[in-house]
Amino acid sequence: MKQKAEQLGVFGGTFNPVHHGHLILAREAMERLGLDRVILVPNFCSPLREGEVLAPAEDRLEMLRLALGDEPGMEVSDLEVRRGGSSYTVETLEDLKQAHPDASLTFLCGADSLTTLDRWVRIERILELARVCVLARPGTEAEAAHADLIRRAPGVGAKVERLAMTRMIDLSATEIRERVAAGRSIRWMVPEAVEAHIRSESLYLQSLNANP
C-alpha cells in the first residue's frame, strides 16, 4: 500500500519580530489544512520591500527558534538567511521540494500578500510547486483584495486559496517595534524568550519603517 504523502506547510515572512499572532496563525493553519508539519522561513530581504529596515536576519531567525522551542510539528528553516540577498519564494520552494521530493507543499502567507502576488518572481512556478493559501487576518479586506487579484491576474488569483482564520489576535510587528522604541511594554505580545532576546540585543530601540 502506497504511503500517504507528507503534507508540509511553508510559512514565509519577515517575522520582525515573531509574535503570538504569527504562532496562532501557523497552528490553526496546520490543524485546518491537515498539515503534518509547518516550516517557518524568515526571509533575508524581501525584493518587494526594499528600503525597509529589518532587525538582522540572524536575530529574526533566533527569535523564531526561541518562540517555537520544541513545539511539535513546528520548525524553523534558515534557507533564506543562509542564501542571503533578495529572498525569492520560488527558490525556497524548489529547495524544499528537492529536500522532500515526496511531500505535498502548501505555502502559507498573510492576506496582505494578495496585493503583490502577481508580481512575485516566477509566480507560475510557485503555483506548480505548492498549494498557495492566504491566511486572512485583522485589518485586511481579504475578500476584496482576492477579487482584485483575480481581475488583475486571473490565472494567478483563481489558483490562490483564501482561508479565513478564526483564532486570531489583533497584533502587528509594527506596533511591537514602535512600543519597544517608545520604552513601552510588549509583555504577552511576544513569547517571553523573544522579549528577552529583543532586550538583550537592544533591538528596535529606534523607530523602523512599517513591515509586518
GROMACS elastic network, one bead per residue, 0.5 to 0.9 nm:
[ bonds ]
;  ai    aj funct       b0    kb
    2     5     6  0.88523   500
    3     6     6  0.88564   500
    4     7     6  0.88064   500
    5   102     6  0.59741   500
    5   103     6  0.52889   500
    5   104     6  0.62915   500
    6    35     6  0.78546   500
    6    36     6  0.63659   500
    6    37     6  0.82520   500
    6   100     6  0.88501   500
    6   102     6  0.70906   500
    6   104     6  0.60430   500
    6   105     6  0.84450   500
    7    33     6  0.88705   500
    7    34     6  0.72500   500
    7    36     6  0.52220   500
    7    37     6  0.68922   500
    7    38     6  0.88091   500
    7   103     6  0.59991   500
    7   104     6  0.50379   500
    7   105     6  0.62844   500
    7   106     6  0.74394   500
    8    35     6  0.58283   500
    8    36     6  0.59838   500
    8    37     6  0.52205   500
    8    38     6  0.59822   500
    8    39     6  0.75510   500
    8   100     6  0.89942   500
    8   103     6  0.63377   500
    8   104     6  0.59414   500
    8   106     6  0.61457   500
    8   107     6  0.85803   500
    9    26     6  0.88301   500
    9    29     6  0.85501   500
    9    30     6  0.72880   500
    9    33     6  0.89949   500
    9    35     6  0.62056   500
    9    36     6  0.77435   500
    9    37     6  0.59866   500
    9    39     6  0.60357   500
    9    40     6  0.83657   500
    9   104     6  0.84355   500
    9   105     6  0.58832   500
    9   107     6  0.58917   500
    9   108     6  0.67844   500
   10    37     6  0.85494   500
   10    38     6  0.56814   500
   10    40     6  0.60068   500
   10    41     6  0.70903   500
   10    93     6  0.82545   500
   10   105     6  0.70948   500
   10   106     6  0.60426   500
   10   108     6  0.58175   500
   10   109     6  0.85986   500
   11    26     6  0.73327   500
   11    38     6  0.68799   500
   11    39     6  0.60497   500
   11    41     6  0.60173   500
   11    42     6  0.84528   500
   11   106     6  0.85341   500
   11   107     6  0.61062   500
   11   109     6  0.61418   500
   12    15     6  0.84098   500
   12    39     6  0.83765   500
   12    40     6  0.58954   500
   12    42     6  0.58852   500
   12    43     6  0.69769   500
   12    89     6  0.79655   500
   12   107     6  0.77511   500
   12   108     6  0.68208   500
   12   109     6  0.63172   500
   12   110     6  0.89138   500
   13    16     6  0.84832   500
   13    40     6  0.80803   500
   13    41     6  0.66516   500
   13    42     6  0.53221   500
   13    43     6  0.59485   500
   13    46     6  0.85830   500
   13   109     6  0.73896   500
   13   110     6  0.84324   500
   13   212     6  0.79936   500
   14    17     6  0.76344   500
   14    18     6  0.82705   500
   14    41     6  0.83693   500
   14    42     6  0.52834   500
   14    43     6  0.54428   500
   14    44     6  0.76887   500
   14    45     6  0.79217   500
   14    46     6  0.78214   500
   14    54     6  0.80263   500
   14    57     6  0.86391   500
   14    60     6  0.77267   500
   14   211     6  0.78629   500
   14   212     6  0.69235   500
   15    19     6  0.77180   500
   15    22     6  0.80161   500
   15    41     6  0.88199   500
   15    42     6  0.61890   500
   15    43     6  0.82346   500
   15    60     6  0.63532   500
   15    61     6  0.83184   500
   15    63     6  0.86061   500
   15    64     6  0.76940   500
   15   173     6  0.74930   500
   15   212     6  0.71098   500
   16    19     6  0.85623   500
   16    42     6  0.88308   500
   16    54     6  0.66414   500
   16    55     6  0.65666   500
   16    60     6  0.62346   500
   16   173     6  0.59705   500
   16   174     6  0.80689   500
   16   177     6  0.81426   500
   16   211     6  0.76151   500
   16   212     6  0.68599   500
   17    55     6  0.79898   500
   17    59     6  0.88550   500
   17    60     6  0.62410   500
   17    63     6  0.71964   500
   17    64     6  0.82071   500
   17   173     6  0.58389   500
   17   174     6  0.87182   500
   17   176     6  0.78485   500
   17   177     6  0.78296   500
   17   190     6  0.83186   500
   17   194     6  0.81241   500
   17   198     6  0.86809   500
   17   212     6  0.85395   500
   18    21     6  0.81179   500
   18    22     6  0.63587   500
   18    23     6  0.78230   500
   18    60     6  0.74763   500
   18    63     6  0.67807   500
   18    64     6  0.61917   500
   18    67     6  0.75688   500
   18   173     6  0.72258   500
   18   190     6  0.70500   500
   18   191     6  0.86284   500
   18   194     6  0.78307   500
   19    22     6  0.55775   500
   19    23     6  0.67161   500
   19    24     6  0.89693   500
   19    64     6  0.89533   500
   19    67     6  0.81656   500
   19   171     6  0.76862   500
   19   172     6  0.78975   500
   19   173     6  0.70592   500
   19   176     6  0.85513   500
   19   189     6  0.61770   500
   19   191     6  0.68848   500
   19   194     6  0.82629   500
   20    23     6  0.50347   500
   20    24     6  0.60870   500
   20    25     6  0.85349   500
   20    67     6  0.87707   500
   20   169     6  0.75148   500
   20   171     6  0.78237   500
   20   188     6  0.80913   500
   20   189     6  0.61396   500
   20   190     6  0.54249   500
   20   191     6  0.68737   500
   21    24     6  0.52326   500
   21    25     6  0.61999   500
   21    26     6  0.86765   500
   21   167     6  0.89749   500
   21   168     6  0.63255   500
   21   169     6  0.53504   500
   21   170     6  0.71624   500
   21   171     6  0.59778   500
   21   172     6  0.77390   500
   21   189     6  0.82689   500
   21   190     6  0.85299   500
   22    25     6  0.51788   500
   22    26     6  0.62378   500
   22    27     6  0.87543   500
   22   168     6  0.89597   500
   22   169     6  0.89937   500
   22   171     6  0.88457   500
   23    26     6  0.51193   500
   23    27     6  0.62232   500
   23    28     6  0.86152   500
   23    67     6  0.83317   500
   23    68     6  0.82303   500
   24    27     6  0.52161   500
   24    28     6  0.60800   500
   24    29     6  0.84289   500
   24   167     6  0.67396   500
   24   168     6  0.65642   500
   24   169     6  0.79241   500
   25    28     6  0.53176   500
   25    29     6  0.59816   500
   25    30     6  0.84479   500
   25   135     6  0.74710   500
   25   137     6  0.86715   500
   25   165     6  0.72942   500
   25   167     6  0.73817   500
   25   168     6  0.69048   500
   26    29     6  0.52507   500
   26    30     6  0.61149   500
   26    31     6  0.87646   500
   26    38     6  0.71316   500
   26    40     6  0.84160   500
   26    74     6  0.84408   500
   26   108     6  0.83513   500
   27    30     6  0.50701   500
   27    31     6  0.63472   500
   27    32     6  0.87149   500
   27    38     6  0.82512   500
   27    73     6  0.89386   500
   27    74     6  0.83436   500
   28    31     6  0.51176   500
   28    32     6  0.60008   500
   28    33     6  0.82865   500
   28   165     6  0.74053   500
   28   166     6  0.80887   500
   28   167     6  0.70323   500
   29    32     6  0.52350   500
   29    33     6  0.57084   500
   29    34     6  0.79766   500
   29    35     6  0.77422   500
   29    38     6  0.88203   500
   29   108     6  0.81558   500
   29   135     6  0.78797   500
   29   163     6  0.83137   500
   29   165     6  0.78718   500
   30    33     6  0.55783   500
   30    34     6  0.58370   500
   30    36     6  0.71877   500
   30    37     6  0.71043   500
   30    38     6  0.66979   500
   30    73     6  0.85639   500
   31    34     6  0.53033   500
   31    35     6  0.65682   500
   31    36     6  0.87212   500
   32    35     6  0.78867   500
   33   106     6  0.89823   500
   35    38     6  0.70298   500
   35    73     6  0.87775   500
   35   106     6  0.83513   500
   36    73     6  0.65737   500
   37    72     6  0.83338   500
   37    74     6  0.58924   500
   37    75     6  0.77963   500
   38    73     6  0.62481   500
   38    74     6  0.50923   500
   38    75     6  0.65020   500
   38    76     6  0.84924   500
   39    73     6  0.84370   500
   39    74     6  0.60397   500
   39    76     6  0.54318   500
   39    77     6  0.64003   500
   40    64     6  0.79693   500
   40    74     6  0.75762   500
   40    75     6  0.62447   500
   40    77     6  0.61727   500
   40    78     6  0.89436   500
   41    61     6  0.82440   500
   41    64     6  0.89873   500
   41    75     6  0.88855   500
   41    76     6  0.60630   500
   41    77     6  0.51539   500
   41    78     6  0.65644   500
   41    79     6  0.72119   500
   41    80     6  0.70786   500
   41    81     6  0.85958   500
   41    92     6  0.87505   500
   42    57     6  0.76001   500
   42    60     6  0.69865   500
   42    61     6  0.62705   500
   42    64     6  0.81815   500
   42    76     6  0.81447   500
   42    77     6  0.75204   500
   42    78     6  0.71490   500
   42    79     6  0.84073   500
   42    80     6  0.67997   500
   42    81     6  0.70802   500
   43    46     6  0.66210   500
   43    57     6  0.73722   500
   43    60     6  0.89203   500
   43    61     6  0.88272   500
   43    78     6  0.84614   500
   43    79     6  0.83878   500
   43    80     6  0.52861   500
   43    81     6  0.61425   500
   43    84     6  0.85569   500
   43    86     6  0.81870   500
   43    87     6  0.57076   500
   43    88     6  0.84635   500
   43    89     6  0.89478   500
   44    56     6  0.83720   500
   44    57     6  0.55843   500
   44    58     6  0.87530   500
   44    80     6  0.57109   500
   44    82     6  0.81701   500
   44    83     6  0.79000   500
   44    84     6  0.57024   500
   44    85     6  0.64805   500
   44    86     6  0.65935   500
   44    87     6  0.58795   500
   45    48     6  0.87843   500
   45    49     6  0.76890   500
   45    50     6  0.76143   500
   45    54     6  0.82823   500
   45    57     6  0.82664   500
   45    80     6  0.85658   500
   45    81     6  0.85715   500
   45    84     6  0.75965   500
   45    85     6  0.62292   500
   45    87     6  0.55293   500
   45    88     6  0.89650   500
   46    49     6  0.52404   500
   46    50     6  0.66222   500
   46    85     6  0.86824   500
   46    86     6  0.56678   500
   46    87     6  0.55028   500
   46    88     6  0.75705   500
   47    50     6  0.57978   500
   47    85     6  0.88961   500
   47    86     6  0.54101   500
   47    87     6  0.67066   500
   47    88     6  0.76322   500
   47   120     6  0.88891   500
   48   116     6  0.81719   500
   48   119     6  0.86540   500
   48   120     6  0.82309   500
   49    52     6  0.59937   500
   49   211     6  0.80610   500
   50    53     6  0.85454   500
   51   209     6  0.85156   500
   52   208     6  0.76180   500
   52   209     6  0.55358   500
   52   210     6  0.73212   500
   52   211     6  0.72365   500
   53   208     6  0.58536   500
   53   209     6  0.59327   500
   53   210     6  0.83204   500
   53   211     6  0.84152   500
   54    57     6  0.76136   500
   54    60     6  0.87393   500
   54   204     6  0.89843   500
   54   208     6  0.75622   500
   54   209     6  0.83554   500
   54   211     6  0.83754   500
   55    58     6  0.83320   500
   55    59     6  0.66182   500
   55    60     6  0.65905   500
   55   203     6  0.68449   500
   55   204     6  0.73328   500
   56    59     6  0.53347   500
   56    60     6  0.64880   500
   56    61     6  0.87270   500
   57    60     6  0.50941   500
   57    61     6  0.60720   500
   57    62     6  0.85234   500
   57    81     6  0.62182   500
   58    61     6  0.50651   500
   58    62     6  0.60962   500
   58    63     6  0.86039   500
   58    78     6  0.88834   500
   58    81     6  0.72035   500
   59    63     6  0.60608   500
   59    64     6  0.86042   500
   59   197     6  0.82731   500
   59   198     6  0.86057   500
   59   201     6  0.84759   500
   59   203     6  0.88109   500
   60    63     6  0.51374   500
   60    64     6  0.63586   500
   60    65     6  0.87773   500
   61    64     6  0.52469   500
   61    65     6  0.64138   500
   61    66     6  0.87714   500
   61    76     6  0.77355   500
   61    77     6  0.82519   500
   61    78     6  0.69812   500
   61    81     6  0.78012   500
   62    65     6  0.50087   500
   62    66     6  0.61474   500
   62    67     6  0.85235   500
   62   194     6  0.85957   500
   62   197     6  0.85108   500
   63    66     6  0.50022   500
   63    67     6  0.60068   500
   63    68     6  0.86337   500
   63   193     6  0.77071   500
   63   194     6  0.53235   500
   63   195     6  0.87292   500
   63   197     6  0.69869   500
   63   198     6  0.83340   500
   64    68     6  0.61827   500
   64    69     6  0.84481   500
   64    75     6  0.88184   500
   64    76     6  0.68438   500
   64   194     6  0.78716   500
   65    68     6  0.53665   500
   65    69     6  0.59241   500
   65    70     6  0.88123   500
   65    75     6  0.77421   500
   65    76     6  0.63555   500
   66    69     6  0.53459   500
   66   191     6  0.81954   500
   66   192     6  0.89885   500
   66   193     6  0.58986   500
   66   194     6  0.62695   500
   66   197     6  0.86444   500
   67    71     6  0.88964   500
   67   190     6  0.81533   500
   67   191     6  0.58820   500
   67   192     6  0.81915   500
   67   193     6  0.66150   500
   67   194     6  0.62150   500
   68    71     6  0.54534   500
   68    72     6  0.88421   500
   68    74     6  0.68838   500
   68    75     6  0.70484   500
   68    76     6  0.80516   500
   69    74     6  0.88610   500
   69    75     6  0.85313   500
   70    73     6  0.87660   500
   70    74     6  0.78269   500
   70    75     6  0.81658   500
   71    74     6  0.57045   500
   71    75     6  0.77359   500
   72    75     6  0.82551   500
   77    80     6  0.78585   500
   77    81     6  0.85477   500
   78    81     6  0.51544   500
   78    82     6  0.59279   500
   78    83     6  0.84058   500
   79    82     6  0.53886   500
   79    83     6  0.61518   500
   79    84     6  0.87798   500
   79    92     6  0.68897   500
   79    95     6  0.83140   500
   79    96     6  0.89964   500
   80    84     6  0.61700   500
   80    85     6  0.84096   500
   80    86     6  0.85451   500
   80    87     6  0.59682   500
   80    88     6  0.81668   500
   80    89     6  0.88596   500
   80    91     6  0.88466   500
   80    92     6  0.69873   500
   81    84     6  0.53209   500
   81    85     6  0.84288   500
   81    87     6  0.83171   500
   83    86     6  0.86476   500
   83    87     6  0.78925   500
   84    87     6  0.71928   500
   87    90     6  0.89450   500
   87    91     6  0.80195   500
   87    92     6  0.81391   500
   88    91     6  0.55853   500
   88    92     6  0.67108   500
   88    93     6  0.89802   500
   88   120     6  0.79818   500
   88   121     6  0.68425   500
   89    92     6  0.50943   500
   89    93     6  0.61595   500
   89    94     6  0.85526   500
   89   120     6  0.81179   500
   89   121     6  0.78816   500
   89   122     6  0.89396   500
   89   123     6  0.88148   500
   89   126     6  0.74076   500
   90    93     6  0.52012   500
   90    94     6  0.61255   500
   90    95     6  0.86104   500
   90   120     6  0.86745   500
   90   121     6  0.71305   500
   90   122     6  0.66525   500
   90   123     6  0.74003   500
   90   125     6  0.68437   500
   90   126     6  0.53591   500
   90   129     6  0.82029   500
   91    94     6  0.50990   500
   91    95     6  0.61604   500
   91    96     6  0.86291   500
   91   126     6  0.89111   500
   92    95     6  0.51114   500
   92    96     6  0.61786   500
   92    97     6  0.85430   500
   93    96     6  0.50359   500
   93    97     6  0.59589   500
   93    98     6  0.84659   500
   93   105     6  0.80308   500
   93   107     6  0.83361   500
   93   126     6  0.72639   500
   93   129     6  0.67326   500
   93   130     6  0.75805   500
   94    97     6  0.50695   500
   94    98     6  0.61551   500
   94    99     6  0.86217   500
   94   126     6  0.85637   500
   94   129     6  0.72629   500
   95    98     6  0.51484   500
   95    99     6  0.62544   500
   95   100     6  0.86042   500
   96   100     6  0.58962   500
   96   101     6  0.79509   500
   96   105     6  0.85280   500
   97   101     6  0.50547   500
   97   102     6  0.79089   500
   97   103     6  0.72503   500
   97   104     6  0.84511   500
   97   105     6  0.76691   500
   97   129     6  0.75800   500
   98   101     6  0.53412   500
  100   103     6  0.54540   500
  100   104     6  0.85979   500
  101   104     6  0.83264   500
  104   129     6  0.85248   500
  104   130     6  0.71536   500
  104   131     6  0.82723   500
  105   129     6  0.69723   500
  105   131     6  0.63450   500
  105   132     6  0.87134   500
  106   129     6  0.86333   500
  106   130     6  0.51168   500
  106   132     6  0.58285   500
  106   133     6  0.69173   500
  107   126     6  0.87791   500
  107   130     6  0.60350   500
  107   131     6  0.60162   500
  107   133     6  0.60859   500
  107   134     6  0.83400   500
  108   131     6  0.85612   500
  108   132     6  0.62531   500
  108   133     6  0.51228   500
  108   134     6  0.59351   500
  108   135     6  0.68986   500
  109   112     6  0.82129   500
  109   113     6  0.66864   500
  109   132     6  0.78818   500
  109   133     6  0.66212   500
  109   134     6  0.51153   500
  109   135     6  0.60441   500
  109   136     6  0.89091   500
  110   113     6  0.57709   500
  110   114     6  0.80604   500
  110   133     6  0.86567   500
  110   134     6  0.55532   500
  110   135     6  0.50105   500
  110   136     6  0.63536   500
  110   137     6  0.71112   500
  111   114     6  0.56715   500
  111   115     6  0.82836   500
  111   134     6  0.53285   500
  111   135     6  0.54510   500
  111   137     6  0.65195   500
  111   140     6  0.65094   500
  111   141     6  0.81356   500
  111   142     6  0.58228   500
  111   145     6  0.81751   500
  111   146     6  0.85786   500
  111   162     6  0.79816   500
  112   115     6  0.61395   500
  112   116     6  0.79487   500
  112   134     6  0.85858   500
  112   136     6  0.82462   500
  112   137     6  0.86131   500
  112   140     6  0.65467   500
  112   141     6  0.87055   500
  112   142     6  0.76983   500
  112   145     6  0.82834   500
  113   116     6  0.54551   500
  113   117     6  0.57921   500
  113   134     6  0.76132   500
  114   117     6  0.54782   500
  114   118     6  0.81015   500
  114   134     6  0.76590   500
  114   142     6  0.75884   500
  114   145     6  0.59595   500
  114   146     6  0.60335   500
  114   148     6  0.85120   500
  114   149     6  0.65076   500
  114   157     6  0.84721   500
  115   118     6  0.78583   500
  115   119     6  0.88608   500
  115   145     6  0.64712   500
  115   146     6  0.80826   500
  115   148     6  0.81491   500
  115   149     6  0.68703   500
  116   119     6  0.54389   500
  116   120     6  0.67873   500
  116   149     6  0.84637   500
  117   120     6  0.52987   500
  117   121     6  0.89188   500
  117   123     6  0.72983   500
  117   149     6  0.79538   500
  117   156     6  0.79200   500
  117   157     6  0.84940   500
  118   121     6  0.85017   500
  118   123     6  0.66990   500
  118   149     6  0.74084   500
  118   152     6  0.79654   500
  118   153     6  0.64021   500
  118   156     6  0.65781   500
  118   157     6  0.80732   500
  119   122     6  0.84720   500
  119   123     6  0.74338   500
  120   123     6  0.54110   500
  120   126     6  0.89534   500
  121   124     6  0.85975   500
  121   125     6  0.87833   500
  121   126     6  0.86263   500
  122   125     6  0.53576   500
  122   126     6  0.65090   500
  122   127     6  0.89395   500
  123   127     6  0.63080   500
  123   128     6  0.87076   500
  123   156     6  0.76736   500
  124   127     6  0.51973   500
  124   128     6  0.64419   500
  124   129     6  0.88605   500
  124   155     6  0.85664   500
  124   156     6  0.73721   500
  125   129     6  0.62183   500
  125   130     6  0.86671   500
  126   129     6  0.51470   500
  126   130     6  0.60930   500
  126   131     6  0.83780   500
  126   132     6  0.81001   500
  127   130     6  0.54052   500
  127   131     6  0.63246   500
  127   132     6  0.66824   500
  127   156     6  0.79265   500
  127   159     6  0.73290   500
  127   160     6  0.82015   500
  128   131     6  0.78137   500
  131   159     6  0.80578   500
  131   160     6  0.75144   500
  131   161     6  0.79393   500
  132   159     6  0.75120   500
  132   160     6  0.53698   500
  132   161     6  0.62161   500
  132   162     6  0.86372   500
  133   160     6  0.60852   500
  133   162     6  0.57291   500
  133   163     6  0.66652   500
  134   142     6  0.86913   500
  134   160     6  0.72197   500
  134   161     6  0.60589   500
  134   163     6  0.59756   500
  134   164     6  0.84228   500
  135   142     6  0.87040   500
  135   161     6  0.87484   500
  135   162     6  0.62414   500
  135   163     6  0.51215   500
  135   164     6  0.61782   500
  135   165     6  0.64346   500
  136   140     6  0.69903   500
  136   141     6  0.81934   500
  136   142     6  0.59554   500
  136   143     6  0.87193   500
  136   162     6  0.69260   500
  136   163     6  0.60856   500
  136   165     6  0.59426   500
  137   140     6  0.61181   500
  137   141     6  0.86290   500
  137   142     6  0.79833   500
  137   164     6  0.74671   500
  137   165     6  0.67631   500
  137   168     6  0.71258   500
  137   169     6  0.86085   500
  137   170     6  0.79630   500
  138   141     6  0.82613   500
  138   168     6  0.78156   500
  138   169     6  0.80227   500
  138   170     6  0.60122   500
  138   171     6  0.84850   500
  139   142     6  0.88854   500
  139   170     6  0.82915   500
  140   143     6  0.86853   500
  140   145     6  0.81903   500
  141   144     6  0.56729   500
  141   145     6  0.61257   500
  141   146     6  0.86099   500
  142   145     6  0.50148   500
  142   146     6  0.59154   500
  142   147     6  0.84976   500
  142   162     6  0.78142   500
  142   164     6  0.85859   500
  143   146     6  0.51648   500
  143   147     6  0.62390   500
  143   148     6  0.86433   500
  143   162     6  0.80939   500
  144   147     6  0.50753   500
  144   148     6  0.61576   500
  144   149     6  0.86345   500
  145   148     6  0.50327   500
  145   149     6  0.62064   500
  145   150     6  0.87122   500
  146   149     6  0.50180   500
  146   150     6  0.62913   500
  146   151     6  0.87107   500
  146   157     6  0.67300   500
  146   158     6  0.89810   500
  146   160     6  0.84250   500
  146   162     6  0.78395   500
  147   150     6  0.51001   500
  147   151     6  0.63460   500
  147   152     6  0.87515   500
  147   157     6  0.77050   500
  148   151     6  0.50519   500
  148   152     6  0.62117   500
  148   153     6  0.84859   500
  148   157     6  0.84442   500
  149   152     6  0.50519   500
  149   153     6  0.57535   500
  149   154     6  0.70665   500
  149   156     6  0.76190   500
  149   157     6  0.53268   500
  149   158     6  0.86670   500
  150   153     6  0.52314   500
  150   155     6  0.74716   500
  150   156     6  0.69368   500
  150   158     6  0.61625   500
  151   154     6  0.57628   500
  151   157     6  0.78482   500
  152   156     6  0.88106   500
  152   157     6  0.81505   500
  153   156     6  0.54333   500
  153   157     6  0.60087   500
  153   158     6  0.84456   500
  154   157     6  0.50950   500
  154   158     6  0.57435   500
  154   159     6  0.84548   500
  155   158     6  0.58413   500
  155   159     6  0.68898   500
  156   159     6  0.55273   500
  156   160     6  0.65957   500
  157   160     6  0.52834   500
  157   161     6  0.82917   500
  158   161     6  0.78839   500
  165   168     6  0.66662   500
  168   171     6  0.86676   500
  171   174     6  0.86695   500
  171   175     6  0.73395   500
  171   176     6  0.80208   500
  171   189     6  0.74016   500
  172   175     6  0.53724   500
  172   176     6  0.65480   500
  172   177     6  0.88754   500
  172   211     6  0.88582   500
  172   212     6  0.62912   500
  173   177     6  0.61772   500
  173   178     6  0.85660   500
  173   210     6  0.82664   500
  173   211     6  0.72229   500
  173   212     6  0.53346   500
  174   177     6  0.52469   500
  174   178     6  0.62034   500
  174   179     6  0.86465   500
  174   208     6  0.79994   500
  174   209     6  0.79950   500
  174   210     6  0.54323   500
  174   211     6  0.61971   500
  174   212     6  0.61873   500
  175   178     6  0.50730   500
  175   179     6  0.61125   500
  175   180     6  0.86618   500
  175   210     6  0.87517   500
  176   179     6  0.51375   500
  176   180     6  0.62948   500
  176   181     6  0.86942   500
  176   185     6  0.88205   500
  176   186     6  0.64308   500
  176   189     6  0.75999   500
  176   190     6  0.85408   500
  176   204     6  0.88302   500
  177   180     6  0.51679   500
  177   181     6  0.62107   500
  177   182     6  0.86247   500
  177   186     6  0.89900   500
  177   203     6  0.85201   500
  177   204     6  0.55086   500
  177   205     6  0.79023   500
  177   206     6  0.84194   500
  177   207     6  0.70313   500
  177   208     6  0.71573   500
  177   210     6  0.89044   500
  178   181     6  0.50852   500
  178   182     6  0.61501   500
  178   183     6  0.86287   500
  178   184     6  0.84762   500
  178   204     6  0.76263   500
  178   205     6  0.84468   500
  178   206     6  0.81752   500
  178   207     6  0.60290   500
  178   208     6  0.75878   500
  179   182     6  0.50444   500
  179   183     6  0.61314   500
  179   185     6  0.66448   500
  179   186     6  0.68134   500
  179   204     6  0.88521   500
  180   183     6  0.50761   500
  180   184     6  0.57184   500
  180   185     6  0.70208   500
  180   186     6  0.71033   500
  180   198     6  0.86603   500
  180   199     6  0.88236   500
  180   203     6  0.81456   500
  180   204     6  0.60428   500
  180   205     6  0.60794   500
  180   206     6  0.83121   500
  180   207     6  0.86392   500
  181   184     6  0.76385   500
  181   203     6  0.86913   500
  181   204     6  0.57126   500
  181   206     6  0.51861   500
  181   207     6  0.57536   500
  181   208     6  0.86920   500
  182   205     6  0.76431   500
  182   206     6  0.83698   500
  182   207     6  0.83529   500
  183   205     6  0.80577   500
  185   188     6  0.89061   500
  185   189     6  0.88636   500
  186   189     6  0.53621   500
  186   190     6  0.68081   500
  186   195     6  0.73107   500
  187   190     6  0.66468   500
  187   191     6  0.80519   500
  187   192     6  0.73773   500
  187   195     6  0.74214   500
  188   191     6  0.66793   500
  188   192     6  0.75034   500
  189   192     6  0.88782   500
  189   195     6  0.87849   500
  190   193     6  0.82076   500
  190   194     6  0.62384   500
  190   195     6  0.63127   500
  191   194     6  0.52762   500
  191   195     6  0.64298   500
  191   196     6  0.87745   500
  192   195     6  0.51032   500
  192   196     6  0.61784   500
  192   197     6  0.86741   500
  193   196     6  0.50591   500
  193   197     6  0.62565   500
  193   198     6  0.87273   500
  194   197     6  0.50750   500
  194   198     6  0.62372   500
  194   199     6  0.86825   500
  195   198     6  0.51033   500
  195   199     6  0.62704   500
  195   200     6  0.86106   500
  196   199     6  0.51594   500
  196   200     6  0.60206   500
  196   201     6  0.85272   500
  197   200     6  0.50778   500
  197   201     6  0.59679   500
  197   202     6  0.81763   500
  197   203     6  0.82253   500
  198   201     6  0.54589   500
  198   202     6  0.58220   500
  198   203     6  0.50665   500
  198   204     6  0.75528   500
  199   202     6  0.50588   500
  199   203     6  0.66395   500
  200   203     6  0.79786   500
  202   205     6  0.63813   500
  203   206     6  0.81897   500
  204   207     6  0.66169   500
  204   208     6  0.71204   500
  205   208     6  0.88141   500
  208   211     6  0.85179   500
